[in-house]
Amino acid sequence: MVISKRFTAITIPVLLIILLFALFIDLPLSQHFMNQNSIFGTVFQDFGLFPPTLILIISMIILNFYVFTHFKNRVAQYIILLMTFLYTLIKTNLFVSETFKYIFSTIDNIQKHKPMGVASNEGDASNTLSLGTSYVITFILLIIIAFSVYQFWLKQVTALELERLFKVAFVSFLVLLIGLELIDSLKEMWGRARPYEIGHHGAYFTNWLTVNGNTGHSSFPSGHTTDAAFLMFMAFYFNTRVAQKRMFLIGFMFTIIMCASRLRIGAHFLGDVTMAFTLILLLIIAADYIIYKWHDKNQIT
């Protein structure tokens, strides 16, 4: 397995302890650490949403490559291609649109001599790409990634490795669906105000255990941390244990940095980022177990 039992036994309790401490230090920590003019926080805020989209695109390419090399029914092949491509196109366009909203918001803040991270915390900039432009950029992005993945990777994989990658791709759809839907549902249910919102327009602080209902606020759990944590799933696309563990570590460290950036920009409390980190890590641990049991463990060296 990619994630060792020792790592799980250490990391999960540590995250739970941090969640416990967050009940008492969320507000003072954010008040001390928050800086909405932080370049560090703004860069990760604007450009850190890519992992789920990247995983979706790669999985879509793997799935269709497998279907077209193993399925004999042409109708089934083209139906799967059409449905997965349309879904990936729509989801990728949402990522492109949201990223440009953050970027345009940052530029607008700088031009108006405002802290650069203020308006972009919710991606609510008035300036954004037109629908046509965003889809053109999305389509070009998909073509480039699809060509690169096929030409420089999938053409060289063995039949056995392709079988494993197909299973990884299949599991990735479940991980993305469950993870993203869970976080969105919790955001709406908890209705927790963000640090920068406290004291404005009637927003007040509540600890992360308090379920406020749909208040229009969405601090808990952290969406950016959720997206960053999905980078750990990239480890499963590699075919050696060493490469898998290195990629997992990169994803793990990227998530920690994203947590710090969200605290710095004032978009989230410690409890928000820790809960998102914990939930997605648990989901990826479960995915690791499923992939490991599904595929012969002796095939990966």
C-alpha positions in Angstrom: 0.0 0.0 0.0 1.1 3.6 -0.6 0.1 4.9 2.8 1.7 2.9 5.7 -0.2 1.9 8.8 2.4 3.7 10.9 1.8 7.0 9.0 -1.9 6.7 9.5 -1.5 5.8 13.2 0.6 8.9 13.8 -1.1 11.5 11.4 -4.8 10.9 12.2 -4.4 11.3 16.0 -2.3 14.5 15.4 -4.9 16.0 13.2 -7.6 15.1 15.8 -5.5 16.8 18.5 -5.2 19.9 16.4 -9.0 19.9 15.9 -9.4 19.8 19.7 -7.0 22.7 20.2 -8.7 24.6 17.5 -11.8 24.9 19.7 -9.9 27.2 21.9 -7.4 29.0 19.7 -9.2 29.5 16.4 -10.1 33.1 16.9 -7.0 34.4 18.6 -4.8 32.5 16.1 -6.6 34.0 13.1 -6.5 37.5 14.6 -2.8 37.3 15.1 -1.8 35.5 11.9 -4.3 37.0 9.3 -3.0 39.3 6.6 -5.2 39.8 3.6 -2.4 41.5 1.8 -0.2 38.4 1.9 1.4 37.5 -1.4 1.9 33.9 -0.1 -1.8 33.6 0.8 -3.0 35.2 -2.5 -0.8 33.0 -4.8 -2.1 29.8 -3.2 -5.6 31.2 -3.2 -5.5 32.0 -6.9 -3.6 29.0 -8.2 -4.1 26.2 -5.7 -7.4 24.7 -7.0 -6.0 22.5 -9.7 -5.6 19.0 -8.1 -9.2 17.7 -8.4 -9.4 18.9 -12.0 -6.0 17.4 -12.9 -7.1 14.0 -11.4 -10.4 14.1 -13.3 -8.7 14.8 -16.6 -6.1 12.1 -16.2 -8.6 9.6 -15.1 -10.9 10.4 -18.0 -8.0 9.9 -20.5 -7.0 6.6 -18.8 -10.6 5.3 -18.8 -11.1 6.0 -22.4 -7.8 4.6 -23.5 -8.6 1.4 -21.7 -12.1 1.3 -23.2 -10.9 1.8 -26.7 -8.2 -0.9 -26.3 -10.3 -3.5 -24.6 -13.9 -2.9 -25.6 -15.1 -4.3 -28.9 -18.5 -2.5 -29.0 -18.1 0.7 -30.9 -21.3 2.2 -29.6 -20.3 1.6 -26.0 -16.9 3.1 -26.8 -18.3 6.4 -28.2 -21.0 6.7 -25.6 -18.4 6.4 -22.8 -16.1 8.9 -24.6 -18.9 11.4 -25.1 -20.3 11.3 -21.6 -16.9 11.4 -19.8 -15.6 14.1 -22.1 -18.6 16.3 -21.6 -18.5 15.9 -17.8 -14.8 16.6 -17.7 -15.2 19.6 -20.1 -17.8 21.2 -17.8 -15.9 20.5 -14.6 -12.6 21.8 -16.1 -14.4 24.9 -17.3 -15.6 25.6 -13.8 -12.0 25.4 -12.6 -10.8 27.7 -15.3 -13.5 30.2 -14.7 -13.0 30.2 -10.9 -9.2 30.5 -11.2 -9.6 33.5 -13.5 -12.1 35.1 -11.1 -9.5 34.9 -8.4 -6.8 36.3 -10.6 -9.0 39.2 -11.9 -10.1 40.0 -8.3 -6.5 40.2 -7.2 -5.6 42.5 -10.1 -8.6 44.6 -9.3 -7.7 44.9 -5.6 -4.2 46.0 -6.5 -5.4 48.6 -8.9 -7.8 50.0 -6.3 -5.0 49.9 -3.6 -6.9 47.3 -1.5 -5.4 44.3 0.2 -4.9 41.9 -2.7 -6.7 38.9 -1.0 -9.8 40.6 0.1 -12.5 40.2 -2.6 -11.0 37.0 -4.0 -11.7 34.8 -0.9 -15.0 33.8 -2.3 -14.1 34.2 -6.0 -16.7 36.9 -6.4 -15.0 39.3 -8.6 -17.3 41.1 -11.1 -14.8 40.7 -13.9 -14.5 37.2 -15.3 -14.0 35.4 -18.6 -16.8 35.2 -21.0 -18.4 31.8 -21.4 -17.0 31.3 -24.9 -13.5 32.3 -23.9 -13.4 30.1 -20.8 -14.6 27.1 -22.9 -12.0 27.8 -25.6 -9.2 27.8 -22.9 -10.7 24.7 -21.3 -10.8 22.8 -24.6 -7.2 23.8 -25.5 -6.1 22.7 -22.0 -7.8 19.3 -22.3 -6.3 18.7 -25.7 -2.8 19.5 -24.5 -3.0 17.3 -21.4 -4.7 14.5 -23.4 -2.0 14.5 -26.0 0.8 14.6 -23.5 -0.6 11.8 -21.3 -1.2 9.6 -24.3 2.0 10.3 -26.2 4.5 10.3 -23.3 2.9 7.9 -20.9 0.0 5.6 -21.9 1.6 4.5 -25.2 4.5 3.0 -23.1 2.6 1.3 -20.3 2.3 -2.5 -20.2 -1.1 -4.3 -20.4 -0.8 -5.2 -16.7 0.0 -1.6 -15.7 -3.0 -0.4 -17.8 -5.2 -2.7 -15.8 -4.0 -1.2 -12.6 -4.4 2.4 -13.9 -7.9 1.6 -15.0 -8.8 0.6 -11.5 -7.1 3.8 -10.1 -9.1 5.9 -12.6 -12.3 4.3 -11.6 -11.7 4.8 -7.9 -10.7 8.4 -8.5 -14.2 9.2 -9.7 -15.6 7.9 -6.5 -13.1 9.8 -4.4 -13.7 13.1 -6.1 -17.5 12.7 -6.0 -17.7 11.7 -2.4 -15.0 14.2 -1.2 -16.2 17.3 -3.0 -19.9 16.6 -2.3 -19.2 16.0 1.3 -17.3 19.2 1.8 -19.9 21.3 -0.1 -22.7 19.8 2.0 -20.8 20.5 5.3 -20.1 24.1 4.2 -23.8 24.7 3.7 -24.8 22.9 6.9 -22.3 24.5 9.2 -22.7 28.1 7.8 -19.6 29.3 9.7 -18.3 32.8 9.1 -14.8 33.3 7.8 -12.2 35.1 9.9 -12.2 38.3 7.7 -16.1 38.4 8.0 -16.2 38.5 11.8 -17.6 41.8 13.0 -18.9 42.8 9.5 -22.6 42.6 8.4 -23.7 40.8 11.6 -21.2 37.9 11.2 -19.9 36.5 14.5 -17.5 33.8 15.6 -18.6 30.3 16.4 -16.4 27.3 17.1 -16.2 24.5 14.6 -18.6 22.3 16.6 -21.4 24.7 16.2 -23.8 23.9 13.3 -25.3 27.2 12.2 -27.3 26.1 9.2 -27.4 27.8 5.9 -26.3 31.3 6.8 -24.6 32.2 3.5 -21.2 31.8 5.1 -19.0 28.9 4.1 -15.8 28.8 6.1 -16.1 25.2 7.5 -14.5 23.0 6.1 -11.9 24.7 3.8 -12.6 24.2 0.1 -9.1 25.2 -1.0 -7.6 22.7 1.5 -9.9 20.0 0.1 -8.7 20.7 -3.4 -5.0 20.7 -2.3 -5.4 17.5 -0.4 -6.5 15.7 -3.6 -2.9 16.1 -4.9 -2.0 13.1 -2.6 -4.2 10.9 -4.8 -1.7 11.6 -7.7 0.6 9.0 -6.0 -1.6 6.2 -7.3 -0.8 6.9 -10.9 2.9 6.0 -10.4 3.9 2.4 -10.8 6.7 2.0 -8.2 6.4 2.2 -4.5 9.2 4.7 -4.3 7.6 7.1 -6.8 4.2 6.6 -5.2 5.5 7.5 -1.7 7.4 10.5 -3.0 4.4 11.8 -4.8 2.2 11.2 -1.8 4.7 13.2 0.4 4.6 16.1 -2.1 0.8 16.1 -2.0 0.9 16.0 1.8 3.3 18.9 2.1 1.4 20.9 -0.5 -1.7 20.5 1.6 0.1 21.7 4.8 1.3 24.8 2.9 -2.2 25.4 1.6 -3.5 25.2 5.2 -1.0 27.9 6.2 -1.9 30.1 3.3 -5.6 30.0 4.1 -4.9 31.0 7.7 -2.6 33.8 6.5 -5.1 35.3 4.0 -7.9 35.2 6.6 -10.2 32.9 4.7 -10.3 30.1 7.2 -9.7 29.2 10.8 -7.4 26.4 12.0 -10.4 24.1 12.5 -11.6 24.7 9.0 -8.4 23.6 7.3 -7.7 20.7 9.7 -11.1 19.2 9.2 -10.9 19.4 5.4 -7.4 17.9 5.6 -8.6 15.0 7.9 -11.6 14.1 5.8 -9.8 13.9 2.5 -6.9 12.1 4.0 -9.2 9.5 5.4 -10.9 9.2 2.0 -7.5 8.7 0.3 -6.5 6.1 2.9 -9.7 4.2 2.1 -9.0 4.5 -1.6 -5.5 3.1 -1.1 -7.0 0.1 0.6 -9.5 -0.5 -2.2 -6.9 -0.2 -4.9 -4.5 -2.4 -3.0 -7.2 -5.1 -2.5 -8.5 -4.8 -6.0 -5.2 -5.3 -7.7 -2.6 -8.0 -7.0 -0.2 -6.4 -4.5 2.7 -8.4 -6.0 2.5 -6.5 -9.3 3.9 -3.3 -7.9 7.6 -3.4 -7.0 
